[in-house]
């Protein structure tokens, strides 16, 4: 299943739950890094691309750093997939990886 297919399925599930996807929402994209320096470099680059950034020590491990890159988007599979792919490439460049997305502050 492609990333676009996965995101389409997730959004269809949200719609089935009665979530309103017709208006702009703050979408949060999570990324994990082994060290704070890599996390901060990714954060600076993602912020330069227009994302709001939060860098925190991961709750799952004291030796990893979680960077949430957030952006207001119309929650469509195309828009989310495009942003997710862009950020994933940037995270890998900084020795990190994508860890999913959500609309954590939009409901």
Secondary structure, DSSP 8 states (H G I E B T S, - for coil): --HHHHHHHHHHHHHHTT---SSEEEEEEEEEESSHHHHHHHHHHHHHTT-EEEEEE-SS-TT-EEEEEEEEEE--HHHHHHHHHHHHHHHHHTTEEEEEEE-TT--
